């Protein structure tokens, strides 16, 4: 009798664990896709607001190479304010000049603003990701995850055209550290929920096994 009850208990518990694990994996995969889609919408909204904030004329001056130091500093502050409001880490514009990617405008992190240290106008971007270079080439908007001299990011790159025809790419970043922390929290919640369901299923298995085994 005890053996039958034990087998029934483990059968119920095993089935419940398998079903719970399957649902947890599927649920997490769906939640992860929705989370990343939300990040991409956030990046898109921030990068689309960038030209309107700086203004077409200032972008044209930047592409033309005519940006006084005080004007560039004001652009850095304006982009930093927008980045803070949008919840992104960096906002920027790049130009491809003599085969090198250089800064036309950029926001600055809180630490960079405190130190007064950010990428200067037309300072070379030392480690541009391949997706940025491809966007310069074909004009397609791209999302990318990569590591460069500034950190590790998920970014969007959008190519634009200045009034006189010069090309530049605008972008926005969210740190992969933030993304990984949010996803780790998501995993923890799903594991906790799955564990609670499995525990209840185990208790239910014990309760059901006794009357079934006595028949």
C-alpha positions as CSV (number, residue, x, y, z in Angstrom):
1,X,0.0,0.0,0.0
2,X,2.8,2.4,1.0
3,X,4.7,1.6,-2.2
4,X,1.6,2.3,-4.4
5,X,0.9,5.6,-2.5
6,X,4.6,6.6,-2.9
7,X,4.5,5.8,-6.7
8,X,1.3,7.8,-7.1
9,X,2.7,10.7,-5.1
10,X,5.9,10.8,-7.2
11,X,3.9,10.5,-10.4
12,X,1.7,13.5,-9.5
13,X,4.7,15.5,-8.3
14,X,6.8,14.7,-11.3
15,X,4.0,15.6,-13.7
16,X,3.4,18.8,-11.9
17,X,7.1,19.7,-11.9
18,X,7.4,19.0,-15.6
19,X,4.3,21.1,-16.4
20,X,5.5,23.9,-14.1
21,X,9.0,24.0,-15.6
22,X,7.6,24.0,-19.1
23,X,5.2,26.9,-18.4
24,X,8.0,28.8,-16.5
25,X,10.4,28.5,-19.5
26,X,7.7,29.5,-22.0
27,X,6.5,32.3,-19.8
28,X,10.0,33.7,-19.3
29,X,10.8,33.5,-23.0
30,X,7.6,35.5,-23.8
31,X,8.3,38.0,-21.0
32,X,11.9,38.4,-22.2
33,X,10.8,39.2,-25.7
34,X,8.3,41.7,-24.4
35,X,10.9,43.3,-22.2
36,X,13.4,43.7,-25.1
37,X,10.7,45.0,-27.3
38,X,10.0,47.6,-24.7
39,X,13.7,48.5,-24.5
40,X,13.8,48.9,-28.3
41,X,10.7,51.2,-28.2
42,X,12.4,53.3,-25.6
43,X,15.6,53.6,-27.7
44,X,13.5,54.4,-30.8
45,X,11.6,57.1,-29.1
46,X,14.7,58.7,-27.6
47,X,16.6,58.7,-30.9
48,X,13.7,60.1,-32.8
49,X,13.5,63.0,-30.4
50,X,17.2,63.8,-30.8
51,X,17.0,65.9,-34.0
52,X,14.0,67.8,-32.8
53,X,15.8,68.7,-29.6
54,X,19.1,69.9,-31.1
55,X,17.5,71.4,-34.2
56,X,18.2,70.9,-37.9
57,X,20.5,73.9,-38.1
58,X,22.8,72.8,-35.3
59,X,23.0,69.3,-36.9
60,X,23.9,70.9,-40.2
61,X,26.6,73.0,-38.5
62,X,28.0,69.9,-36.9
63,X,28.1,68.1,-40.2
64,X,29.7,71.1,-41.8
65,X,32.3,71.2,-39.0
66,X,31.3,74.6,-37.6
67,X,30.5,74.2,-33.9
68,X,32.0,76.6,-31.3
69,X,33.0,75.1,-27.9
70,X,30.2,76.8,-26.0
71,X,27.6,75.6,-28.5
72,X,28.9,72.0,-28.3
73,X,28.7,72.1,-24.5
74,X,25.1,73.3,-24.7
75,X,24.4,70.4,-27.1
76,X,25.9,67.9,-24.6
77,X,23.8,69.3,-21.8
78,X,20.6,69.2,-23.9
79,X,21.2,65.6,-25.0
80,X,22.1,64.6,-21.4
81,X,18.8,66.1,-20.2
82,X,16.9,64.2,-22.9
83,X,18.8,61.0,-22.1
84,X,17.8,61.3,-18.4
85,X,14.2,61.9,-19.2
86,X,14.1,59.0,-21.7
87,X,15.8,56.5,-19.4
88,X,18.7,55.9,-21.8
89,X,22.4,56.0,-21.0
90,X,23.7,57.8,-24.1
91,X,22.4,59.8,-27.0
92,X,24.7,60.8,-29.8
93,X,25.4,61.6,-33.5
94,X,28.3,60.3,-35.5
95,X,29.9,61.2,-38.8
96,X,32.1,59.1,-41.1
97,X,35.1,61.3,-41.9
98,X,38.2,60.1,-43.8
99,X,37.2,56.5,-43.0
100,X,36.9,57.1,-39.3
101,X,33.7,57.4,-37.2
102,X,33.8,60.7,-35.2
103,X,31.5,62.4,-32.7
104,X,29.2,65.2,-33.9
105,X,27.2,65.4,-30.6
106,X,26.8,63.3,-27.5
107,X,25.2,63.2,-24.1
108,X,27.3,62.5,-21.0
109,X,26.8,60.2,-18.1
110,X,26.3,61.6,-14.6
111,X,29.9,60.8,-13.8
112,X,31.2,62.4,-17.0
113,X,29.1,65.5,-16.3
114,X,30.5,65.7,-12.7
115,X,34.0,65.5,-14.1
116,X,33.4,67.7,-17.1
117,X,34.8,64.9,-19.3
118,X,33.0,63.8,-22.4
119,X,33.7,63.0,-26.0
120,X,34.9,66.2,-27.8
121,X,33.5,67.4,-31.1
122,X,34.9,65.2,-33.9
123,X,36.8,63.0,-31.5
124,X,37.3,59.6,-33.1
125,X,35.2,56.6,-31.9
126,X,37.8,54.0,-31.4
127,X,35.7,50.8,-31.3
128,X,32.6,51.3,-33.4
129,X,30.4,48.2,-33.7
130,X,30.0,46.6,-37.1
131,X,26.2,47.4,-37.1
132,X,27.0,51.1,-36.9
133,X,29.3,50.9,-40.0
134,X,26.7,48.9,-41.9
135,X,24.1,51.6,-41.1
136,X,26.4,54.2,-42.6
137,X,26.7,52.1,-45.7
138,X,23.1,51.1,-46.5
139,X,21.0,53.4,-44.3
140,X,19.1,50.6,-42.6
141,X,18.1,51.2,-39.0
142,X,19.7,48.6,-36.7
143,X,19.7,47.4,-33.1
144,X,22.9,46.0,-31.8
145,X,24.5,44.6,-28.6
146,X,28.2,45.2,-28.2
147,X,31.1,46.3,-26.0
148,X,33.3,49.4,-26.8
149,X,35.6,51.8,-25.0
150,X,32.6,53.3,-23.1
151,X,31.0,50.0,-21.9
152,X,28.5,47.3,-23.0
153,X,25.3,48.4,-24.6
154,X,22.1,47.6,-26.5
155,X,21.7,50.4,-29.1
156,X,19.8,51.7,-32.1
157,X,21.5,53.3,-35.1
158,X,19.5,55.6,-37.5
159,X,21.1,57.2,-40.6
160,X,20.1,60.7,-41.4
161,X,20.9,63.3,-44.1
162,X,21.9,67.0,-43.4
163,X,20.5,69.8,-45.5
164,X,23.6,69.9,-47.7
165,X,23.6,66.2,-48.2
166,X,26.1,65.0,-45.6
167,X,25.2,61.8,-43.9
168,X,25.3,61.1,-40.2
169,X,24.0,58.4,-37.8
170,X,22.1,59.1,-34.6
171,X,22.0,56.5,-31.8
172,X,20.8,55.8,-28.3
173,X,22.1,53.3,-25.7
174,X,20.9,51.3,-22.8
175,X,23.6,49.5,-20.7
176,X,23.7,45.7,-20.9
177,X,24.3,45.8,-17.1
178,X,20.8,47.3,-16.7
179,X,19.2,44.8,-19.1
180,X,20.9,41.8,-17.5
181,X,19.9,42.9,-14.0
182,X,16.3,43.3,-15.1
183,X,16.3,39.9,-16.8
184,X,17.9,38.3,-13.7
185,X,15.1,39.8,-11.6
186,X,12.6,38.4,-14.1
187,X,14.1,34.9,-13.9
188,X,14.0,35.1,-10.1
189,X,10.3,35.9,-10.1
190,X,9.5,33.1,-12.5
191,X,11.5,30.6,-10.4
192,X,9.8,31.7,-7.2
193,X,6.4,31.4,-8.8
194,X,7.3,28.0,-10.3
195,X,8.7,26.8,-7.0
196,X,5.5,27.8,-5.2
197,X,3.3,26.0,-7.7
198,X,5.5,22.9,-7.5
199,X,5.3,22.9,-3.7
200,X,1.5,23.1,-3.9
201,X,1.4,20.3,-6.5
202,X,3.6,18.1,-4.2
203,X,1.3,18.6,-1.3
204,X,-1.7,17.9,-3.5
205,X,0.0,14.8,-4.7
206,X,0.4,13.5,-1.2
207,X,-3.2,14.2,-0.4
208,X,-4.5,12.6,-3.5
209,X,-2.3,9.5,-3.3
210,X,-3.7,8.2,0.0
211,X,-7.3,7.7,-1.1
212,X,-6.3,6.4,-4.5
213,X,-3.9,3.9,-3.0
214,X,-6.6,2.6,-0.6
215,X,-9.0,1.7,-3.4
